[in-house]
């Protein structure tokens, strides 16, 4: 489910940085921190530490930390804090992409990958529309809280799914 709103989250996160008065160099640095943490955590997904923790634990904890990220970002008053927080979506991208793609393609590869791509495309269309409406009727804070709730739902579904598979 993280991939469903990844595009919106990134767009709104850039907006939050602009609201804090950052310049283009700060936005670029923030993106670099995100990408480096995504690469490092993707490597970590195949490490002994993650293997010992198990897929269920890693996926669930990653969704929970993404929910935490969604709660903390709109409350940031410092660009430097946002730099630190960029590690959390990087972790989500690195770990979740590895594990969820692996889980999705274990059974029937072509059907699962097609379904994965359809869900991803729907998410890139629907979540910006939903969150845009939330922002226009309420505020960006409520859009982030909506995304945090989605992450909590995703963590619960992942925990239950991995428990029975």
C-alpha positions in Angstrom: 0.0 0.0 0.0 2.9 2.3 0.5 3.4 2.4 -3.3 -0.2 3.6 -3.6 0.5 7.0 -2.1 4.3 7.3 -2.6 3.9 9.8 -5.4 1.6 12.0 -3.4 3.7 11.8 -0.3 6.8 12.9 -2.2 4.9 15.8 -3.8 3.4 17.0 -0.5 6.8 16.5 1.2 8.4 18.9 -1.3 5.5 21.4 -0.6 6.2 21.1 3.2 9.9 21.9 2.6 8.9 24.9 0.5 6.6 26.1 3.3 9.6 26.1 5.5 11.4 28.4 3.1 14.0 26.0 1.8 15.9 26.6 -1.4 16.4 24.3 -4.3 19.8 23.1 -2.9 18.0 21.9 0.4 15.4 20.1 -1.6 18.1 18.4 -3.7 20.0 17.4 -0.5 16.8 16.0 1.0 16.2 13.9 -2.1 19.8 12.6 -2.0 19.3 11.6 1.7 16.1 9.8 0.7 17.8 8.0 -2.3 20.9 7.0 -0.3 18.8 5.6 2.6 16.6 3.7 0.1 19.7 2.0 -1.5 21.2 1.2 1.9 18.0 -0.3 3.3 17.5 -2.3 0.1 20.9 -3.8 0.8 19.9 -4.4 4.4 16.7 -6.2 3.3 18.8 -9.2 2.3 21.1 -9.1 5.3 21.2 -11.6 8.2 19.6 -9.1 10.5 16.4 -8.8 8.4 16.4 -12.5 7.7 16.4 -13.2 11.4 13.7 -10.7 12.1 11.6 -12.2 9.3 9.5 -10.8 6.5 6.4 -10.2 8.6 8.3 -8.2 11.2 10.3 -6.1 8.7 7.2 -5.2 6.6 5.1 -4.4 9.6 7.7 -2.3 11.3 8.5 -0.5 8.1 4.8 0.4 7.5 4.7 1.6 11.2 7.7 3.8 10.7 6.2 5.3 7.6 3.1 6.1 9.6 5.3 7.8 12.1 6.9 9.8 9.3 3.5 10.9 8.0 2.6 12.2 11.5 6.0 14.0 12.1 6.6 15.7 8.7 3.7 18.2 8.8 4.7 19.2 12.3 8.4 20.0 11.4 9.5 23.5 11.8 13.1 22.8 10.8 14.6 21.8 7.5 17.2 19.8 9.3 14.6 17.7 11.0 13.1 16.9 7.6 16.6 15.8 6.4 16.7 13.3 9.3 13.1 12.2 8.6 13.9 11.5 5.0 15.6 8.3 6.2 12.2 6.8 7.1 10.6 6.8 3.6 14.0 5.7 2.2 13.8 2.7 4.6 10.3 2.1 3.4 11.3 2.2 -0.3 14.3 0.0 0.2 12.8 -2.7 2.4 9.2 -2.7 1.3 9.9 -2.7 -2.4 12.2 -5.7 -2.0 9.9 -7.7 0.2 6.5 -6.8 -1.3 7.7 -7.5 -4.9 9.1 -10.8 -3.7 5.9 -11.7 -1.9 3.8 -10.6 -4.9 5.7 -12.7 -7.4 6.1 -16.0 -5.4 2.9 -17.7 -6.6 2.2 -17.0 -10.3 4.7 -14.5 -11.5 3.0 -12.8 -14.5 -0.4 -12.5 -12.9 1.0 -11.2 -9.6 3.3 -8.7 -11.4 0.4 -7.5 -13.5 -1.8 -7.0 -10.4 1.1 -5.2 -8.7 1.4 -2.8 -11.6 -2.4 -2.2 -11.7 -2.5 -1.4 -8.0 0.5 0.9 -8.3 -1.1 2.8 -11.2 -4.4 3.1 -9.4 -2.6 4.4 -6.4 -0.7 7.0 -8.3 -4.0 8.2 -9.7 -6.4 7.9 -6.8 -4.3 8.9 -3.8 -3.2 12.4 -5.1 -6.9 13.0 -5.9 -8.1 11.9 -2.5 -5.4 13.7 -0.6 -5.7 16.8 -2.8 -9.4 17.0 -1.8 -8.4 16.6 1.8 -5.9 19.4 1.5 -8.4 21.7 -0.3 -11.2 21.1 2.2 -9.1 20.8 5.4 -5.3 21.1 5.5 -2.1 19.3 4.6 -2.0 18.0 8.1 -5.2 16.0 7.6 -3.8 14.6 4.3 -0.7 13.3 6.1 -2.8 11.9 8.9 -4.9 10.1 6.3 -1.7 8.6 4.9 -0.6 7.6 8.3 -3.9 5.7 8.8 -3.4 4.0 5.5 0.1 2.9 6.7 -1.4 1.6 9.9 -4.0 -0.4 7.9 -1.2 -1.7 5.6 0.8 -2.7 8.7 -2.1 -4.6 10.1 -3.0 -6.3 6.7 0.7 -7.3 6.2 1.0 -8.7 9.7 -2.1 -10.8 9.3 -1.2 -11.9 5.8 2.3 -12.9 6.7 1.0 -14.8 9.8 -1.1 -17.1 7.6 1.3 -17.5 4.7 
